[in-house]
């Protein structure tokens, strides 16, 4: 297995961490703004917005139905992402680009429409360079550690010393 093939799953894990952090931020925001709704509304809406943003579909009927019934709210939330979650623009830009590159490397047709839509929503930072793998993983590690979802590696783990 070549180095790039080993790197793709690690980069995908980084994308998934960004997705998880994005979900948590959306859920917390929605709980504050939609707290008067059913208790599961905020997490379902967060999942629907996240899936729509990243161009993924949850095939479970309950989630598909929720997305259909709340299409207008989802569109509105997407339209305001860049303003309400400006602090996530850099990690979201990098995660979308890394996702696209991983898809391309694995022969999965990368969905440029996802990148175009993120740009049109004002989330994708077009003047930002495509991240190098190490740069992206460092960003993910820093964000994940700050959010308490990753334990920062110790000096020994980073250097490989015993």
Secondary structure per residue as TSV (DSSP state, phi and psi in degrees):
chain	resnum	aa	ss	phi	psi
A	1	X	-	360.0	126.8
A	2	X	-	-77.2	167.3
A	3	X	H	-60.4	-39.7
A	4	X	H	-63.7	-39.1
A	5	X	H	-66.1	-33.6
A	6	X	H	-75.2	-27.9
A	7	X	H	-76.5	-33.0
A	8	X	H	-57.0	-48.5
A	9	X	H	-61.8	-33.8
A	10	X	H	-67.8	-42.5
A	11	X	H	-65.1	-39.7
A	12	X	H	-62.4	-38.1
A	13	X	H	-61.9	-40.0
A	14	X	H	-61.7	-42.6
A	15	X	H	-60.2	-42.6
A	16	X	H	-65.2	-32.8
A	17	X	H	-67.9	-42.7
A	18	X	H	-60.6	-42.8
A	19	X	H	-59.9	-42.8
A	20	X	H	-64.2	-43.4
A	21	X	H	-64.5	-40.5
A	22	X	H	-62.0	-44.3
A	23	X	H	-58.6	-47.4
A	24	X	H	-61.1	-43.5
A	25	X	H	-63.5	-44.8
A	26	X	H	-62.5	-47.3
A	27	X	H	-58.4	-46.4
A	28	X	H	-62.2	-43.1
A	29	X	H	-61.9	-46.4
A	30	X	H	-69.0	-32.8
A	31	X	H	-62.5	-36.6
A	32	X	H	-71.2	-38.3
A	33	X	H	-92.5	-23.1
A	34	X	S	-121.6	26.0
A	35	X	T	-59.8	-21.2
A	36	X	T	-77.5	-9.5
A	37	X	S	-87.5	-177.8
A	38	X	-	-56.9	150.0
A	39	X	T	-57.4	-28.8
A	40	X	T	-92.1	3.1
A	41	X	H	-66.3	-48.5
A	42	X	H	-60.4	-48.7
A	43	X	H	-66.4	-35.0
A	44	X	H	-66.8	-41.6
A	45	X	H	-65.2	-41.4
A	46	X	H	-60.6	-43.7
A	47	X	H	-63.9	-41.1
A	48	X	H	-66.3	-42.6
A	49	X	H	-65.7	-45.1
A	50	X	H	-59.6	-48.1
A	51	X	H	-62.2	-42.4
A	52	X	H	-64.2	-42.1
A	53	X	H	-63.6	-44.0
A	54	X	H	-87.4	-1.1
A	55	X	T	73.1	32.4
A	56	X	-	-114.3	159.4
A	57	X	-	-127.7	130.7
A	58	X	-	-89.0	112.9
A	59	X	-	-75.3	-5.9
A	60	X	-	-63.5	134.2
A	61	X	H	-55.8	-41.0
A	62	X	H	-60.2	-40.0
A	63	X	H	-74.0	-38.2
A	64	X	H	-62.0	-43.0
A	65	X	H	-64.3	-44.3
A	66	X	H	-58.3	-46.1
A	67	X	H	-62.2	-41.2
A	68	X	H	-64.7	-46.4
A	69	X	H	-68.7	-23.0
A	70	X	T	-117.2	25.2
A	71	X	H	-55.7	-42.0
A	72	X	H	-66.1	-41.0
A	73	X	H	-66.7	-42.0
A	74	X	H	-61.1	-46.3
A	75	X	H	-60.3	-42.1
A	76	X	H	-64.3	-43.6
A	77	X	H	-64.5	-40.6
A	78	X	H	-61.9	-40.1
A	79	X	H	-64.1	-24.1
A	80	X	T	-106.7	6.7
A	81	X	H	-57.8	-46.8
A	82	X	H	-60.8	-31.8
A	83	X	H	-86.2	-47.6
A	84	X	H	-73.0	-25.6
A	85	X	T	-132.0	45.8
A	86	X	G	-56.6	-34.8
A	87	X	G	-67.0	-10.6
A	88	X	G	-100.0	-0.8
A	89	X	H	-59.7	-42.2
A	90	X	H	-65.1	-54.3
A	91	X	H	-63.6	-34.2
A	92	X	H	-68.6	-40.7
A	93	X	H	-58.4	-50.1
A	94	X	H	-65.1	-41.9
A	95	X	H	-64.1	-43.1
A	96	X	H	-62.1	-42.6
A	97	X	H	-67.8	-41.6
A	98	X	H	-65.4	-41.4
A	99	X	H	-57.9	-45.5
A	100	X	H	-61.5	-45.1
A	101	X	H	-64.7	-40.9
A	102	X	H	-63.6	-44.2
A	103	X	H	-58.8	-46.1
A	104	X	H	-61.9	-43.5
A	105	X	H	-62.6	-36.0
A	106	X	T	-87.0	4.4
A	107	X	T	81.3	5.2
A	108	X	-	-83.2	130.7
A	109	X	-	-64.0	113.2
A	110	X	-	-65.5	140.4
A	111	X	-	-93.6	94.7
A	112	X	H	-62.3	-24.6
A	113	X	H	-61.0	-31.9
A	114	X	H	-65.7	-43.5
A	115	X	H	-66.0	-42.2
A	116	X	H	-62.5	-43.5
A	117	X	H	-64.4	-43.4
A	118	X	H	-61.0	-38.3
A	119	X	H	-63.5	-47.5
A	120	X	H	-63.6	-29.3
A	121	X	T	-78.8	-8.1
A	122	X	T	83.5	10.9
A	123	X	-	-90.2	-45.3
A	124	X	S	-69.3	127.0
A	125	X	-	-93.5	98.4
A	126	X	T	-67.1	-30.3
A	127	X	T	-81.3	-4.1
A	128	X	S	-79.8	135.1
A	129	X	-	-66.5	150.5
A	130	X	-	-64.1	130.6
A	131	X	-	-72.5	143.5
A	132	X	-	-74.2	153.1
A	133	X	H	-52.6	-46.1
A	134	X	H	-63.0	-41.2
A	135	X	H	-62.7	-44.6
A	136	X	H	-63.3	-46.7
A	137	X	H	-66.6	-32.8
A	138	X	H	-66.1	-43.4
A	139	X	H	-60.6	-46.3
A	140	X	H	-62.1	-44.3
A	141	X	H	-61.8	-43.0
A	142	X	H	-64.1	-47.2
A	143	X	H	-66.2	-43.6
A	144	X	H	-63.6	-39.7
A	145	X	H	-66.2	-44.3
A	146	X	H	-62.5	-33.5
A	147	X	T	-86.5	-4.3
A	148	X	T	78.4	17.6
A	149	X	S	-102.5	-8.8
A	150	X	S	-133.2	144.2
A	151	X	-	-93.1	124.1
A	152	X	-	-62.0	140.9
A	153	X	-	-66.7	149.2
A	154	X	-	-82.1	167.1
A	155	X	H	-56.4	-42.0
A	156	X	H	-60.5	-43.7
A	157	X	H	-66.4	-39.6
A	158	X	H	-69.2	-36.4
A	159	X	H	-90.4	-15.9
A	160	X	T	80.8	10.3
A	161	X	-	-79.3	149.1
A	162	X	-	-96.4	360.0
